[in-house]
Amino acid sequence: MSQVVMVAAIIVGVAALAALAYWHLVLAEGVYLGRRVVVWLYDRSAASYDRIKDFDPDDDADYLGRPLAEQLAGQSDARVLDVATGTGRLPLTLLSQPEFQGSVVALDASREMLAQAEAKLAAYGERVTLVHHSASPLPFADAHFDAVTCIEALEFLPNPDLALREMVRVLRPGGTLLVSPRVGIDRLYFPGRAPGLSTYNARLAALGLRNIETRTWQTYYSLVWATRDGVEGAY
């Protein structure tokens, strides 16, 4: 093998390793490397997470906070669980809605992300409870919440299917589930973790959810709203 060919082979190999590392650590955010890597990456990025994501508060209110508050209208003591809450994006927009008078449990496996959420949500006092825990199993009783949400996180959970089952378990009959599955070409970065919407919605139906409705949201995420069947134990 000539020296030129050897150098070219080394360059190609290094480029391939760099691409693989970029996919694992940036595009897939460590999910194929295990839960500890995912949590470590989120801990490291927590302080700059909101700046990087550049969330639009008005869009969050229009697509998340206000519709969810409307779903819970008339329930002054409504209890909401936000799984993989991150820096508290969902709790913040929901609690900002005047018509929502209930409380939110914000759960995440990253302590540093929860620290950011705590600072953002401090004004809401006892209406917010922060819980450091994984998404499965959830540390709550059956049928405990009036709504369960999981935004931009399903594909990063250690076991997305088990996590969904747990979300349905802790949701009361007639309660609302709000999740955001990956769509578009970005879904291809998560083989085995981001099924198409038809497959995804079929899984929700199999868990005892009805009134399943997909709403357009972002380029890489859709919003799926569903209601748990009204019979206890339907999950």
C-alpha positions as CSV (number, residue, x, y, z in Angstrom):
1,M,0.0,0.0,0.0
2,S,1.4,3.4,-1.0
3,Q,1.9,6.2,1.5
4,V,-0.8,8.2,-0.2
5,V,-3.3,5.4,0.1
6,M,-2.4,4.9,3.8
7,V,-2.8,8.6,4.6
8,A,-6.2,8.6,2.7
9,A,-7.3,5.5,4.7
10,I,-6.4,7.2,8.0
11,I,-8.2,10.3,7.1
12,V,-11.3,8.4,6.1
13,G,-11.1,6.4,9.3
14,V,-10.8,9.5,11.5
15,A,-13.7,11.2,9.7
16,A,-15.8,8.1,10.2
17,L,-15.0,8.0,13.9
18,A,-15.7,11.8,14.2
19,A,-19.1,11.3,12.4
20,L,-20.0,8.4,14.7
21,A,-19.1,10.5,17.8
22,Y,-21.1,13.4,16.5
23,W,-24.1,11.2,16.0
24,H,-23.8,9.6,19.4
25,L,-23.1,12.7,21.5
26,V,-24.8,15.5,19.5
27,L,-27.6,14.2,17.3
28,A,-28.7,11.3,19.5
29,E,-27.6,13.0,22.7
30,G,-26.0,9.9,24.1
31,V,-29.1,7.7,24.1
32,Y,-27.4,4.7,22.5
33,L,-24.6,5.0,25.1
34,G,-26.8,4.4,28.1
35,R,-28.8,6.4,30.7
36,R,-25.8,7.6,32.6
37,V,-24.3,9.3,29.5
38,V,-27.6,11.0,28.7
39,V,-27.9,12.3,32.2
40,W,-24.3,13.5,32.2
41,L,-24.8,15.3,28.9
42,Y,-27.9,17.1,30.2
43,D,-26.2,18.0,33.5
44,R,-23.4,19.6,31.6
45,S,-25.7,21.6,29.3
46,A,-28.3,22.6,31.8
47,A,-27.0,26.1,32.4
48,S,-27.1,26.9,28.7
49,Y,-30.0,24.7,27.6
50,D,-32.7,27.4,27.3
51,R,-30.3,29.7,25.4
52,I,-29.4,26.8,23.0
53,K,-33.0,25.8,22.4
54,D,-34.3,29.4,22.2
55,F,-37.9,28.5,23.1
56,D,-40.6,30.9,22.1
57,P,-42.9,31.7,25.1
58,D,-45.7,32.7,22.9
59,D,-45.6,29.5,20.9
60,D,-45.4,27.4,24.1
61,A,-48.5,29.2,25.4
62,D,-50.4,28.7,22.1
63,Y,-49.5,25.0,21.6
64,L,-48.9,23.7,25.1
65,G,-50.0,25.9,28.0
66,R,-53.3,27.3,26.8
67,P,-54.7,24.1,25.2
68,L,-53.7,22.0,28.3
69,A,-55.3,24.6,30.6
70,E,-58.5,24.4,28.5
71,Q,-58.5,20.6,28.9
72,L,-58.3,21.0,32.6
73,A,-60.9,23.8,32.9
74,G,-63.1,23.6,35.9
75,Q,-60.7,21.4,37.9
76,S,-59.3,23.8,40.5
77,D,-57.3,21.0,42.1
78,A,-56.0,19.4,38.9
79,R,-52.7,17.5,39.2
80,V,-50.3,17.4,36.3
81,L,-47.2,15.3,35.9
82,D,-44.5,16.5,33.4
83,V,-42.1,13.7,32.7
84,A,-38.5,14.6,31.7
85,T,-39.4,18.2,32.5
86,G,-35.9,19.5,31.8
87,T,-35.7,23.2,32.8
88,G,-39.4,23.3,33.4
89,R,-40.7,24.4,30.0
90,L,-44.1,22.8,30.3
91,P,-44.8,23.7,33.9
92,L,-43.8,27.3,33.3
93,T,-46.2,27.8,30.3
94,L,-49.0,26.0,32.0
95,L,-48.7,27.8,35.4
96,S,-48.6,31.1,33.5
97,Q,-52.2,30.5,32.3
98,P,-54.6,32.3,34.6
99,E,-57.3,29.7,34.1
100,F,-55.1,26.9,35.4
101,Q,-55.3,26.8,39.2
102,G,-53.9,23.3,39.8
103,S,-50.4,22.0,40.6
104,V,-47.6,20.4,38.6
105,V,-45.1,17.7,39.5
106,A,-42.0,18.2,37.4
107,L,-39.9,15.0,37.1
108,D,-36.4,14.6,35.6
109,A,-33.3,12.4,35.9
110,S,-30.9,15.3,35.7
111,R,-30.3,17.2,38.9
112,E,-28.8,20.2,37.1
113,M,-31.8,20.5,34.8
114,L,-34.0,20.4,37.9
115,A,-31.9,23.2,39.5
116,Q,-32.6,25.4,36.4
117,A,-36.3,24.5,36.6
118,E,-36.4,25.3,40.3
119,A,-35.1,28.8,39.7
120,K,-37.6,29.5,36.9
121,L,-40.6,28.2,38.8
122,A,-39.8,29.6,42.2
123,A,-42.6,32.2,41.9
124,Y,-45.2,29.4,41.9
125,G,-44.2,28.1,45.3
126,E,-46.0,25.0,46.5
127,R,-47.9,24.6,43.2
128,V,-44.7,23.0,41.8
129,T,-43.0,19.9,43.1
130,L,-39.7,18.9,41.6
131,V,-38.8,15.2,41.6
132,H,-35.5,13.7,40.8
133,H,-36.3,10.3,39.3
134,S,-36.3,8.3,36.1
135,A,-39.3,8.0,33.8
136,S,-39.8,4.3,34.5
137,P,-40.9,3.2,36.9
138,L,-42.7,6.3,38.0
139,P,-42.9,6.8,41.8
140,F,-46.6,7.5,41.9
141,A,-49.8,5.5,42.5
142,D,-52.1,4.4,39.8
143,A,-54.6,7.0,38.4
144,H,-53.0,9.8,40.4
145,F,-52.9,12.6,37.8
146,D,-55.4,14.5,35.7
147,A,-52.9,15.0,33.0
148,V,-49.5,13.6,32.1
149,T,-47.1,15.3,29.6
150,C,-43.7,14.5,28.1
151,I,-42.4,17.1,25.7
152,E,-39.4,16.5,23.3
153,A,-38.1,13.7,25.4
154,L,-39.6,10.3,24.5
155,E,-36.7,9.2,22.2
156,F,-34.2,10.0,24.9
157,L,-35.7,7.8,27.6
158,P,-34.1,4.5,28.4
159,N,-37.2,2.5,27.5
160,P,-39.7,4.7,25.6
161,D,-42.4,2.0,25.5
162,L,-42.2,1.2,29.2
163,A,-42.2,5.0,30.0
164,L,-45.4,5.4,28.0
165,R,-47.0,2.5,29.8
166,E,-46.0,4.1,33.1
167,M,-47.5,7.5,32.1
168,V,-50.8,5.8,31.3
169,R,-50.7,3.9,34.6
170,V,-50.5,7.1,36.7
171,L,-53.1,8.9,34.6
172,R,-56.7,8.8,35.9
173,P,-59.5,7.4,33.7
174,G,-60.6,10.3,31.5
175,G,-57.3,12.1,32.0
176,T,-55.3,13.8,29.3
177,L,-52.0,12.5,27.9
178,L,-49.8,15.0,25.9
179,V,-46.6,13.8,24.2
180,S,-44.4,14.9,21.3
181,P,-43.1,12.1,19.0
182,R,-40.3,12.8,16.6
183,V,-41.3,13.3,12.9
184,G,-39.6,14.2,9.7
185,I,-36.1,13.3,8.6
186,D,-34.8,13.9,12.1
187,R,-36.6,10.8,13.2
188,L,-34.0,8.7,11.3
189,Y,-31.3,9.7,13.8
190,F,-33.1,7.5,16.3
191,P,-33.5,4.0,14.8
192,G,-35.7,1.8,17.0
193,R,-36.8,4.7,19.1
194,A,-38.9,7.0,16.9
195,P,-41.6,5.0,15.0
196,G,-43.9,6.6,12.5
197,L,-47.0,8.3,13.8
198,S,-49.3,5.6,12.7
199,T,-47.3,3.0,14.6
200,Y,-47.0,5.4,17.5
201,N,-50.7,6.1,17.7
202,A,-51.5,2.4,17.5
203,R,-49.3,1.8,20.6
204,L,-51.2,4.5,22.4
205,A,-54.5,2.8,21.5
206,A,-53.2,-0.5,22.7
207,L,-52.5,1.1,26.1
208,G,-56.2,2.1,26.5
209,L,-56.1,5.6,25.1
210,R,-58.8,7.1,22.9
211,N,-59.6,10.4,21.2
212,I,-56.0,10.2,19.9
213,E,-55.3,13.4,17.9
214,T,-52.1,14.5,16.2
215,R,-51.5,18.2,15.8
216,T,-48.8,19.8,13.7
217,W,-46.2,21.6,15.9
218,Q,-42.6,21.9,15.0
219,T,-40.5,20.6,12.0
220,Y,-39.2,17.7,14.0
221,Y,-42.0,17.1,16.5
222,S,-45.7,16.7,16.4
223,L,-48.0,16.9,19.4
224,V,-50.2,13.9,20.2
225,W,-53.2,14.4,22.5
226,A,-55.1,11.5,23.9
227,T,-57.6,10.5,26.7
228,R,-57.2,7.5,28.9
229,D,-60.1,5.1,28.6
230,G,-62.7,5.6,31.3
231,V,-62.4,2.1,32.8
232,E,-60.0,1.5,35.6
233,G,-57.2,-0.8,34.7
234,A,-57.5,-0.1,31.0
235,Y,-53.8,0.3,30.7
